[in-house]
Amino acid sequence: MPRKAATESLADRDAAEGGVAAVDRALSLMSVFGEGDASLSLIELAERTQLYKSTVLRLLASLMHAGWVQRLEDGRFALGPEIARLHGLYAASFSLERIVMPVLRDLVAATGESAAYHVRQGDARLCLYRVDSPHPVRDHIRAGDLLPLDRGTGGRVLTAFDPVLGVAPGGDQALYARIRADGYIVAVGDRLAEVAGISAPVFLADGSVAAAVTLTAPVHRHRHAHLEAVLQAARRLSGKVG
């Protein structure tokens, strides 16, 4: 049985109703880093959170594994690279949303189908923004969902225009070369048999790929004529995102 701390911990004093105690404690470790705290020792972390050092060490093991915390050569602990990655997404979302969402709404208004903005995240793609079709029958991807890079038109575009993945040896290289030559992809059933997609790349000012604009529809409503609206949306966004 774990010992009960003589002093109530920071996490216990501010526990989430209906939450998980271990998560509250792990987050309390993150919250005690303050301005000017480049790193903290195990003792400092234990004192600030009012947790036992043994408990702090177990929590730190999980946080380090996920990249939220890193252990320095002198044995002290600092915030990890995952913080910087999420901060970048968080900061970018405010400026990007004002640019991307109006374009996606216009694309949905023009076609009646669902529009999304995908970015690469590691070995997957993240649906960063999404506007649903007004039709009740549609695919149900949501903003924040992670999807494969090697299936679905959005993933195909991000792969094709990636300077490494797009030319790596593999069975899909002819497809990726065609996507680069055409500047888009139209496919039926590439990720889900009943869904068709149209995707085009969005470029940064330096010409590298930033994202993919994707229009999805049930196969029975798919119209190749919607391609021009997708290309126009991608052109509107290219050079404006970063």
SEKOL-49161 format. One record per residue (C-alpha): x, y, z; residue number from 0; residue in one letter. Coordinates in pm, 1 decimal. Example, Ala and Ser with C-alpha at 12.3 -4.5 7.8 and 13.67 -1.06 7.14 Angstrom:
SEKOL-49161
{east: 1230.0	north: -450.0	up: 780.0	seq: 0	type: A}
{east: 1367.0	north: -106.0	up: 714.0	seq: 1	type: S}
This chain:
SEKOL-49161
{east: 0.0	north: 0.0	up: 0.0	seq: 0	type: M}
{east: 142.8	north: 343.0	up: -88.0	seq: 1	type: P}
{east: 203.3	north: 570.2	up: 205.2	seq: 2	type: R}
{east: -30.2	north: 864.1	up: 249.5	seq: 3	type: K}
{east: 161.8	north: 1190.1	up: 241.5	seq: 4	type: A}
{east: 159.6	north: 1386.0	up: 565.8	seq: 5	type: A}
{east: 106.6	north: 1705.4	up: 364.1	seq: 6	type: T}
{east: -156.5	north: 1721.7	up: 92.7	seq: 7	type: E}
{east: 11.5	north: 1736.3	up: -247.7	seq: 8	type: S}
{east: -41.0	north: 2009.4	up: -504.1	seq: 9	type: L}
{east: -225.4	north: 1760.0	up: -724.9	seq: 10	type: A}
{east: -457.1	north: 1650.2	up: -442.8	seq: 11	type: D}
{east: -545.9	north: 2010.4	up: -362.0	seq: 12	type: R}
{east: -642.7	north: 2080.2	up: -722.5	seq: 13	type: D}
{east: -760.4	north: 1740.9	up: -845.4	seq: 14	type: A}
{east: -983.7	north: 1718.0	up: -1150.1	seq: 15	type: A}
{east: -1333.7	north: 1604.7	up: -1061.1	seq: 16	type: E}
{east: -1376.9	north: 1259.2	up: -1209.4	seq: 17	type: G}
{east: -1015.2	north: 1264.1	up: -1330.0	seq: 18	type: G}
{east: -718.9	north: 1030.3	up: -1286.9	seq: 19	type: V}
{east: -498.2	north: 1094.2	up: -985.1	seq: 20	type: A}
{east: -177.1	north: 983.2	up: -1158.8	seq: 21	type: A}
{east: -241.4	north: 1226.2	up: -1443.7	seq: 22	type: V}
{east: -310.2	north: 1508.8	up: -1199.9	seq: 23	type: D}
{east: 21.3	north: 1434.6	up: -1027.1	seq: 24	type: R}
{east: 215.6	north: 1418.9	up: -1352.8	seq: 25	type: A}
{east: 67.9	north: 1748.9	up: -1464.8	seq: 26	type: L}
{east: 150.1	north: 1905.0	up: -1130.0	seq: 27	type: S}
{east: 516.5	north: 1828.3	up: -1201.0	seq: 28	type: L}
{east: 489.7	north: 2024.2	up: -1525.0	seq: 29	type: M}
{east: 308.8	north: 2313.3	up: -1358.2	seq: 30	type: S}
{east: 577.0	north: 2385.7	up: -1097.0	seq: 31	type: V}
{east: 825.9	north: 2499.1	up: -1361.9	seq: 32	type: F}
{east: 816.8	north: 2876.6	up: -1346.0	seq: 33	type: G}
{east: 981.7	north: 3174.0	up: -1510.3	seq: 34	type: E}
{east: 1357.9	north: 3140.7	up: -1481.4	seq: 35	type: G}
{east: 1344.1	north: 2766.1	up: -1407.5	seq: 36	type: D}
{east: 1567.6	north: 2626.0	up: -1680.0	seq: 37	type: A}
{east: 1584.7	north: 2303.0	up: -1478.8	seq: 38	type: S}
{east: 1481.8	north: 2164.2	up: -1141.3	seq: 39	type: L}
{east: 1633.2	north: 1897.1	up: -920.6	seq: 40	type: S}
{east: 1446.5	north: 1594.3	up: -793.1	seq: 41	type: L}
{east: 1437.0	north: 1749.9	up: -445.7	seq: 42	type: I}
{east: 1297.5	north: 2076.8	up: -581.7	seq: 43	type: E}
{east: 1027.7	north: 1893.2	up: -776.7	seq: 44	type: L}
{east: 930.2	north: 1690.4	up: -471.6	seq: 45	type: A}
{east: 919.2	north: 1997.9	up: -247.1	seq: 46	type: E}
{east: 714.3	north: 2207.4	up: -490.7	seq: 47	type: R}
{east: 460.1	north: 1933.0	up: -559.3	seq: 48	type: T}
{east: 459.5	north: 1787.0	up: -204.1	seq: 49	type: Q}
{east: 501.8	north: 1439.9	up: -354.6	seq: 50	type: L}
{east: 737.6	north: 1170.2	up: -234.5	seq: 51	type: Y}
{east: 1063.5	north: 1154.0	up: -432.8	seq: 52	type: K}
{east: 986.4	north: 791.6	up: -524.4	seq: 53	type: S}
{east: 652.7	north: 901.5	up: -669.8	seq: 54	type: T}
{east: 817.5	north: 1188.8	up: -856.4	seq: 55	type: V}
{east: 1071.5	north: 950.8	up: -1011.6	seq: 56	type: L}
{east: 799.7	north: 716.2	up: -1138.3	seq: 57	type: R}
{east: 605.8	north: 1004.8	up: -1289.3	seq: 58	type: L}
{east: 921.1	north: 1147.8	up: -1445.5	seq: 59	type: L}
{east: 994.0	north: 814.1	up: -1612.7	seq: 60	type: A}
{east: 662.9	north: 835.0	up: -1800.7	seq: 61	type: S}
{east: 702.0	north: 1204.4	up: -1878.8	seq: 62	type: L}
{east: 1054.6	north: 1150.7	up: -2014.1	seq: 63	type: M}
{east: 937.7	north: 857.0	up: -2224.7	seq: 64	type: H}
{east: 678.9	north: 1082.3	up: -2391.4	seq: 65	type: A}
{east: 920.2	north: 1374.8	up: -2435.7	seq: 66	type: G}
{east: 746.8	north: 1608.4	up: -2191.7	seq: 67	type: W}
{east: 1050.4	north: 1618.0	up: -1963.8	seq: 68	type: V}
{east: 1420.8	north: 1554.2	up: -2024.9	seq: 69	type: Q}
{east: 1698.8	north: 1465.2	up: -1783.4	seq: 70	type: R}
{east: 2012.2	north: 1675.1	up: -1816.2	seq: 71	type: L}
{east: 2370.6	north: 1556.6	up: -1777.2	seq: 72	type: E}
{east: 2390.7	north: 1705.4	up: -1427.5	seq: 73	type: D}
{east: 2090.7	north: 1497.8	up: -1317.2	seq: 74	type: G}
{east: 1845.2	north: 1788.2	up: -1313.0	seq: 75	type: R}
{east: 1520.2	north: 1788.5	up: -1508.5	seq: 76	type: F}
{east: 1401.8	north: 2030.6	up: -1775.7	seq: 77	type: A}
{east: 1097.5	north: 2059.2	up: -1998.2	seq: 78	type: L}
{east: 1122.2	north: 1835.7	up: -2303.7	seq: 79	type: G}
{east: 1088.4	north: 1878.5	up: -2680.1	seq: 80	type: P}
{east: 722.8	north: 1774.5	up: -2685.9	seq: 81	type: E}
{east: 641.4	north: 2106.2	up: -2518.3	seq: 82	type: I}
{east: 802.0	north: 2296.5	up: -2805.2	seq: 83	type: A}
{east: 623.0	north: 2088.8	up: -3068.0	seq: 84	type: R}
{east: 280.5	north: 2146.9	up: -2916.4	seq: 85	type: L}
{east: 356.6	north: 2513.7	up: -2855.0	seq: 86	type: H}
{east: 435.2	north: 2550.6	up: -3224.3	seq: 87	type: G}
{east: 103.3	north: 2390.3	up: -3319.5	seq: 88	type: L}
{east: -83.4	north: 2597.9	up: -3061.7	seq: 89	type: Y}
{east: 73.4	north: 2926.0	up: -3169.8	seq: 90	type: A}
{east: 33.5	north: 2852.5	up: -3539.4	seq: 91	type: A}
{east: -331.2	north: 2756.0	up: -3501.2	seq: 92	type: S}
{east: -438.6	north: 3109.4	up: -3416.2	seq: 93	type: F}
{east: -297.3	north: 3271.0	up: -3728.7	seq: 94	type: S}
{east: -367.7	north: 2970.1	up: -3949.1	seq: 95	type: L}
{east: -730.4	north: 2943.6	up: -3846.8	seq: 96	type: E}
{east: -807.7	north: 3293.1	up: -3972.9	seq: 97	type: R}
{east: -647.9	north: 3205.9	up: -4306.6	seq: 98	type: I}
{east: -754.6	north: 2845.8	up: -4358.7	seq: 99	type: V}
{east: -1110.1	north: 2824.9	up: -4227.2	seq: 100	type: M}
{east: -1265.3	north: 3083.8	up: -4463.8	seq: 101	type: P}
{east: -1112.6	north: 2899.1	up: -4759.9	seq: 102	type: V}
{east: -1248.8	north: 2564.8	up: -4638.5	seq: 103	type: L}
{east: -1593.3	north: 2715.6	up: -4580.7	seq: 104	type: R}
{east: -1594.3	north: 2857.4	up: -4934.7	seq: 105	type: D}
{east: -1491.4	north: 2516.8	up: -5070.6	seq: 106	type: L}
{east: -1778.1	north: 2345.1	up: -4888.6	seq: 107	type: V}
{east: -2022.2	north: 2612.8	up: -5006.2	seq: 108	type: A}
{east: -1910.2	north: 2563.6	up: -5367.3	seq: 109	type: A}
{east: -1922.6	north: 2183.3	up: -5366.3	seq: 110	type: T}
{east: -2154.3	north: 2073.6	up: -5086.6	seq: 111	type: G}
{east: -1888.5	north: 1828.7	up: -4965.0	seq: 112	type: E}
{east: -1651.1	north: 1812.4	up: -4667.4	seq: 113	type: S}
{east: -1321.3	north: 2000.3	up: -4677.4	seq: 114	type: A}
{east: -1010.8	north: 1951.0	up: -4463.8	seq: 115	type: A}
{east: -659.2	north: 2084.6	up: -4417.2	seq: 116	type: Y}
{east: -400.5	north: 1814.5	up: -4345.2	seq: 117	type: H}
{east: -41.9	north: 1855.8	up: -4225.4	seq: 118	type: V}
{east: 223.4	north: 1593.3	up: -4177.7	seq: 119	type: R}
{east: 291.0	north: 1483.3	up: -3820.5	seq: 120	type: Q}
{east: 571.7	north: 1228.9	up: -3801.3	seq: 121	type: G}
{east: 468.7	north: 915.7	up: -3987.7	seq: 122	type: D}
{east: 105.2	north: 1024.2	up: -4005.1	seq: 123	type: A}
{east: -103.4	north: 1321.2	up: -4109.4	seq: 124	type: R}
{east: -304.0	north: 1543.3	up: -3881.9	seq: 125	type: L}
{east: -642.9	north: 1682.3	up: -3978.0	seq: 126	type: C}
{east: -575.0	north: 2031.2	up: -3849.7	seq: 127	type: L}
{east: -897.6	north: 2192.3	up: -3975.4	seq: 128	type: Y}
{east: -1221.4	north: 2049.4	up: -4105.1	seq: 129	type: R}
{east: -1554.2	north: 2184.9	up: -4231.3	seq: 130	type: V}
{east: -1829.5	north: 1925.5	up: -4268.0	seq: 131	type: D}
{east: -2061.4	north: 1882.0	up: -4560.5	seq: 132	type: S}
{east: -2420.3	north: 1989.2	up: -4491.7	seq: 133	type: P}
{east: -2533.7	north: 1645.1	up: -4612.0	seq: 134	type: H}
{east: -2614.5	north: 1395.3	up: -4334.9	seq: 135	type: P}
{east: -2428.4	north: 1121.0	up: -4523.2	seq: 136	type: V}
{east: -2056.6	north: 1200.8	up: -4517.3	seq: 137	type: R}
{east: -1728.4	north: 1073.4	up: -4379.4	seq: 138	type: D}
{east: -1684.7	north: 1165.0	up: -4015.3	seq: 139	type: H}
{east: -1322.8	north: 1271.5	up: -3977.5	seq: 140	type: I}
{east: -1275.6	north: 1543.1	up: -3714.3	seq: 141	type: R}
{east: -1014.7	north: 1812.0	up: -3662.2	seq: 142	type: A}
{east: -743.6	north: 1656.5	up: -3447.7	seq: 143	type: G}
{east: -769.9	north: 1307.8	up: -3598.2	seq: 144	type: D}
{east: -450.3	north: 1134.1	up: -3709.7	seq: 145	type: L}
{east: -469.9	north: 954.1	up: -4043.4	seq: 146	type: L}
{east: -221.3	north: 746.1	up: -4245.8	seq: 147	type: P}
{east: 23.1	north: 901.8	up: -4489.6	seq: 148	type: L}
{east: 10.4	north: 608.2	up: -4729.2	seq: 149	type: D}
{east: -368.6	north: 598.2	up: -4777.3	seq: 150	type: R}
{east: -615.9	north: 868.6	up: -4866.2	seq: 151	type: G}
{east: -560.6	north: 1155.7	up: -5105.8	seq: 152	type: T}
{east: -439.2	north: 1399.6	up: -4838.2	seq: 153	type: G}
{east: -168.4	north: 1158.4	up: -4729.0	seq: 154	type: G}
{east: -73.4	north: 1086.3	up: -5088.8	seq: 155	type: R}
{east: -20.1	north: 1456.8	up: -5160.4	seq: 156	type: V}
{east: 188.5	north: 1513.4	up: -4846.8	seq: 157	type: L}
{east: 402.1	north: 1211.4	up: -4935.2	seq: 158	type: T}
{east: 439.9	north: 1296.5	up: -5303.9	seq: 159	type: A}
{east: 569.5	north: 1646.7	up: -5237.0	seq: 160	type: F}
{east: 793.3	north: 1549.5	up: -4946.1	seq: 161	type: D}
{east: 1156.6	north: 1575.6	up: -5066.6	seq: 162	type: P}
{east: 1247.7	north: 1244.0	up: -4902.2	seq: 163	type: V}
{east: 933.7	north: 1031.3	up: -4892.0	seq: 164	type: L}
{east: 821.4	north: 1132.3	up: -5237.8	seq: 165	type: G}
{east: 1127.2	north: 984.0	up: -5406.6	seq: 166	type: V}
{east: 1205.7	north: 695.9	up: -5169.7	seq: 167	type: A}
{east: 1213.7	north: 349.4	up: -5330.7	seq: 168	type: P}
{east: 878.7	north: 177.9	up: -5313.4	seq: 169	type: G}
{east: 580.9	north: 52.0	up: -5508.4	seq: 170	type: G}
{east: 393.6	north: 385.2	up: -5512.7	seq: 171	type: D}
{east: 662.9	north: 598.2	up: -5674.5	seq: 172	type: Q}
{east: 488.3	north: 604.6	up: -6013.3	seq: 173	type: A}
{east: 177.0	north: 736.6	up: -5839.5	seq: 174	type: L}
{east: 373.4	north: 1002.6	up: -5650.3	seq: 175	type: Y}
{east: 549.6	north: 1114.1	up: -5967.8	seq: 176	type: A}
{east: 212.6	north: 1154.7	up: -6137.7	seq: 177	type: R}
{east: 76.9	north: 1355.9	up: -5843.6	seq: 178	type: I}
{east: 375.7	north: 1591.1	up: -5865.0	seq: 179	type: R}
{east: 330.8	north: 1626.9	up: -6239.8	seq: 180	type: A}
{east: -45.5	north: 1687.0	up: -6217.7	seq: 181	type: D}
{east: -38.2	north: 1892.9	up: -5899.9	seq: 182	type: G}
{east: -330.0	north: 1700.5	up: -5746.9	seq: 183	type: Y}
{east: -481.9	north: 1357.1	up: -5695.3	seq: 184	type: I}
{east: -836.5	north: 1229.8	up: -5741.5	seq: 185	type: V}
{east: -905.8	north: 883.7	up: -5602.1	seq: 186	type: A}
{east: -1196.4	north: 660.6	up: -5506.6	seq: 187	type: V}
{east: -1167.6	north: 414.3	up: -5221.2	seq: 188	type: G}
{east: -801.6	north: 479.7	up: -5142.9	seq: 189	type: D}
{east: -857.6	north: 491.1	up: -4765.3	seq: 190	type: R}
{east: -1219.8	north: 382.6	up: -4730.1	seq: 191	type: L}
{east: -1401.7	north: 194.8	up: -5004.9	seq: 192	type: A}
{east: -1709.6	north: 416.6	up: -4988.1	seq: 193	type: E}
{east: -1525.0	north: 751.7	up: -4984.0	seq: 194	type: V}
{east: -1378.2	north: 951.7	up: -5273.4	seq: 195	type: A}
{east: -1123.4	north: 1228.0	up: -5228.9	seq: 196	type: G}
{east: -963.3	north: 1514.5	up: -5416.3	seq: 197	type: I}
{east: -646.2	north: 1672.5	up: -5275.0	seq: 198	type: S}
{east: -402.4	north: 1941.5	up: -5381.0	seq: 199	type: A}
{east: -84.4	north: 2071.4	up: -5214.9	seq: 200	type: P}
{east: -54.0	north: 2398.7	up: -5027.1	seq: 201	type: V}
{east: 294.9	north: 2546.4	up: -5054.6	seq: 202	type: F}
{east: 503.4	north: 2768.4	up: -4831.0	seq: 203	type: L}
{east: 658.6	north: 3083.7	up: -4972.5	seq: 204	type: A}
{east: 983.9	north: 2891.4	up: -5032.3	seq: 205	type: D}
{east: 807.0	north: 2633.9	up: -5248.9	seq: 206	type: G}
{east: 807.2	north: 2346.4	up: -4998.9	seq: 207	type: S}
{east: 483.8	north: 2169.3	up: -4916.1	seq: 208	type: V}
{east: 295.7	north: 2294.3	up: -4609.8	seq: 209	type: A}
{east: -28.3	north: 2100.2	up: -4619.7	seq: 210	type: A}
{east: -290.0	north: 1932.4	up: -4832.7	seq: 211	type: A}
{east: -638.5	north: 2063.8	up: -4900.7	seq: 212	type: V}
{east: -878.3	north: 1772.6	up: -4931.0	seq: 213	type: T}
{east: -1238.0	north: 1741.1	up: -5042.1	seq: 214	type: L}
{east: -1411.9	north: 1415.7	up: -4948.8	seq: 215	type: T}
{east: -1749.4	north: 1278.9	up: -5050.1	seq: 216	type: A}
{east: -1938.4	north: 950.2	up: -5053.5	seq: 217	type: P}
{east: -1866.1	north: 770.2	up: -5378.7	seq: 218	type: V}
{east: -2221.1	north: 819.0	up: -5507.3	seq: 219	type: H}
{east: -2183.3	north: 1200.4	up: -5480.9	seq: 220	type: R}
{east: -1827.8	north: 1223.7	up: -5611.3	seq: 221	type: H}
{east: -1784.6	north: 1474.2	up: -5894.4	seq: 222	type: R}
{east: -1455.2	north: 1515.2	up: -6081.2	seq: 223	type: H}
{east: -1578.0	north: 1865.4	up: -6167.8	seq: 224	type: A}
{east: -1504.9	north: 1966.5	up: -5807.5	seq: 225	type: H}
{east: -1133.0	north: 1942.9	up: -5883.2	seq: 226	type: L}
{east: -1110.7	north: 2305.8	up: -5994.8	seq: 227	type: E}
{east: -1260.6	north: 2428.5	up: -5666.1	seq: 228	type: A}
{east: -999.3	north: 2228.2	up: -5471.6	seq: 229	type: V}
{east: -715.8	north: 2364.2	up: -5684.5	seq: 230	type: L}
{east: -844.9	north: 2717.0	up: -5638.2	seq: 231	type: Q}
{east: -856.5	north: 2667.6	up: -5258.3	seq: 232	type: A}
{east: -499.1	north: 2539.0	up: -5256.7	seq: 233	type: A}
{east: -382.6	north: 2836.6	up: -5464.7	seq: 234	type: R}
{east: -554.4	north: 3080.0	up: -5226.9	seq: 235	type: R}
{east: -364.7	north: 2932.0	up: -4932.5	seq: 236	type: L}
{east: -22.9	north: 2881.0	up: -5091.7	seq: 237	type: S}
{east: 231.3	north: 3136.4	up: -4979.8	seq: 238	type: G}
{east: 2.8	north: 3260.5	up: -4700.5	seq: 239	type: K}
{east: 62.4	north: 2982.7	up: -4447.7	seq: 240	type: V}
{east: 376.4	north: 2911.4	up: -4252.8	seq: 241	type: G}
